[in-house]
Amino acid sequence: MESAGLRRSYDELLAEVEAGGFGEPPHGQLTAEQIVAHLAANDELMSEATEAVLAGSPFAYYDLETIHRPQVDALVVDCGGLDGLATLLRATSQKLCALVDRLGPAADTPVDTHLREGFDLVVDDTLPWSRTLDLHARVHLPKHLAQLRVLRTPPGARTVDRPTVDRSIGS
């Protein structure tokens, strides 16, 4: 198995994060910082699963966002905001991609997989690990990329407080 598609998905997502300019999410939705923290934490879980597959050990992969919300919030604080989270995501994604490049035939190893991303992606099955990685690259990352794009504050909506200057003559 090769990581080229996964790397492209991460490159696009990281470019969006680096562009910044995110506003507040609708009530109950994740902030840009929480999205990036979730992805970095998920990368660590996927790396653990990939390492287990490479070692020939049984592993179950769970990505249940709602269960990990307190950990995601703690990670946001630990990283000091979006810049630190982007650095972390860059490192976790590079590690995952490097592991994926090593999989070879082990990519077909069945892994008990539990995923839930809203109503768009629900998996509770044993899948070849390559299929779970493919879902991550083609569904999970693009979904969060779309969330980040929705959070981008349109340039016309930004308000900048500037001192008013009285330009009238004789003032």
PyMOL commands that set and color helices and strands:
alter all, ss='L'
color gray80, all
select helices_A, chain A and resi 4-19+32-55+69-79+82-102+104-108+129-151+155-157
alter helices_A, ss='H'
color red, helices_A
select strands_A, chain A and resi 60-64+110-117+121-128
alter strands_A, ss='S'
color yellow, strands_A
deselect
rebuild
show_as cartoon
